[in-house]
């Protein structure tokens, strides 16, 4: 049976509580605002057969198992969103079976529409779950996490971009789980540095904001409200505000960047004091998103990691399935989070 359809200002809107909304389709959320499934509107002429065949090294672990089921139940019972699910992360099986998850704060609808991202897009109009800090802290305690990554959608509809809510979640975790290390993978808060202070001062051990791609490709890869310089400014300020906090960022590869641009980006990130860099393969989530320009081989990723370490990053995690929070708790081990040693790395 098809989902019921209403109209909002003359636009068909799917009202659906089952999740049976097609990619690129507008729907009405349980909170009463509209959103676009997977973030990018359907072009109407996109051909699913245009998705390229993935090479053999891009095989991810099956999303099943006892650990996976435990994390999924915990997430559901505490009404949490995870970037693992919302962004269609290929590592969800591996990470959830290991008992770790990246918790996505402030809902599952982003105010921005980056052309690489599969998170739903809309305007939550100020909606927030006031109980989320408590639920997050309880979940961290239940899963007995020693390290937790908190990320979030962009919330440009909020006066502070959600910084105070982010900080409340971090403080709640610390109050209940004093020994748990927190990595905050935040929005850019539109470059408002006072909002960066709010999060950094709440006690995270790691502060992350993703540059996503090289300078030349920032637009159209990222939403117009994001910016290469804006991200550099946020990372630089976080390090200046609390030098003891590690700063971290991530680059997607395979969308048209050159080796020279990768090296230049590494140089600029080190200039603002970034400690940890992750490098992974961009995978097109739907036919409505950016196309993959190349599949970077594992050997090339090893070479890029060597370049990063040679330029002074405390760690440079690189691999085809690496994402910004992949094995984040191991990022300081200096071993490419167990992905394999790199010959010739100093």
Buried (B, 14 or more C-beta within 10 A) or exposed (E): EEBEEEEEEEEEBBBBEEEEBEBBBBBBBEBEBBBBBBBBBBEEEBEEEEBEEBEEBBEBBEBEBEBBEBBBEBBEEBEBBBBBBBBBBBBBBBBBBBBBBBBBBBBBBBBBBBBBBBBBBBBBEEBBBEEBBBBBBBBBEEBEBEBBBBBBBBBBBBEBBBBBBBBBBBBBBBEBBEEBBBBBBBBBBBBBBEBBBBBBEBBBBBBBBBBBBBBBBBEEBBBEBBBBEBBBBBBBBBBEBBEEBBBBBBBBBBBBBEEEBBBBBBEBBBEBBBBBBBBBBBBBBBBBBBBBEBBBEBEBBBBBBBBBBEBBBBBBBBBBBBBBBBBBBBBBEEBBBEBEEBEEBE
